Amino acid sequence: MQLTPTHIGQIIAHARDSAPNECCGLIGGADGLARTIYRTRNLASDPLVTYEAAPEDLFAAQRQMRERGERLIAIYHSHPRSANPEPSATDVRLAYYPSAVYLIVGLGNHEPCVRAFRINEREGWEAIDYQIVD
């Protein structure tokens, strides 16, 4: 997956704006190249430690992706107190889109840490690489 510095900046800004709660959102694009960041509201019952995207935000983002010729390539959320984020057991259990890349933003250090993962409910998770391109 490829993201621009602007995309990374938008995702980190969303994480910071939402802290101490977790943020969540979608990334639309094509052929592994991100085009658009879609912020969604976190409606989880305990947003300090989990996320649940607002259904109306998900539907709106998916509609906009169709209109723009994009598809869902990634889902992101934050772990505000983690320096080196990894998927939690809840993240793995709720990973409904195994074809999507999952990005997690950790805000536990001076500098944010953005890591990418493949998550599969049956197989668990594995860290993967992504590229930042201009």
N, C-alpha and C positions, 0 to 999 in steps of 0.2 A: 504494500500500500504506500502511496505517495501523498504527502501533505505539504502545503506551503508554510513558510514561517507565519503568514497571516492566520492560517487555520489553527496552528498550534497556539498562537496568541489568543485567538477567540476562545478556544477550549480552556486555556489556563485562566483567562479573564472570567469565564463563566464559573469555574471552580472557586476562584477567589471571591466573586460576587455572592456566591451561595454559602460560603463558609460561615459558621462551623458545620452547616448541613452539607450533605452530598449533593452534587449537581448531576444532571443527566441530559443526554442529547443524542442526536443522530448525525451521521455524516453521509451525505449523498454524493454520488459520483458515478464514474464509469471506468471500466478496465483498470480498476485498482487506483485510479487517480481521483482524489477528493476534489469536489467542486464547491459544496455548500455545507456549512455547519448549521444545524437546526437545534436551537435550544429548546428544551422541554422543561416544564415545571415538575418538580419532585413532590408527589403527593403521598409518599410513604408514610405509614403511621409513626415511624421513628426515623425521620430524615437525617438524624445525626449519624446513623450507622447503616442505612440502606437507602435504596432508591426505587421509585415506581413512577414512571413517566405518566403524566396526565394523558388520558386517552384522547381527548380532543386535540392536544398538541401532536400526538402521534399521527392521528388521522390527517391533520393539516399538513404536517411535514411530508407524509407519504403522498398526498395529493400534489403538493408542490414539486416533489421529486418526479412524479409522472409527467407533470406539465413541462418540466425542464429536461426531460429525457434522461433523468438520473435513476439510479437504483440505490438501495441501502447497501453501503459497503462497510460501515462501521457504526458501533454504538460506543458512546463514552460516558463515563461517570467519574466521580472523584472519591478519594479516600483522604479527607482533609487532614488527618493526623498521621498519615503514613509517609515516611521518607522514601521508601522503596516499595511501591504498591504491588500487591499480587491479588488475584481474585480470591474472594472469601468463599466459604462453603455456600453461602446464600447466592453469591454471584454465579457460581457454577450451577446450582440448582435452578436458577431462573434464567439461564442462558438459552433463550428460545430460538435464537437465530444462529445455528452453528456455522453458516456460511459467512457470517459477518465477523470482522475483526472487532475485538473489544479493547478500547483504550481506557486506561485508568490513570488519573492524575493524582499524584501524591503531593501534598502541600506541607509535609512534616519537616522539611529542611528549609534553609534560606532560599534555595532555588527549587522551583517545582520540578517534579520528575514525572514524565509521561512515558508509560510503558504500554506495549501492545501484546495482545494475547489471542490465541485461538482457544475457545472454550466449548466443551462438549459435555453435556450432562452425564453421559456414560463413561467418557474417557478422561474427564477432568480438564486440565488446562496446560498449555505450553506457551512460553514467552516466544514472541516472534519479532523480527526486525521490521521497521518501517523506514521510509526515506523522507527527508525534508528537501524539497526541490523548489527552485524559484519559478 
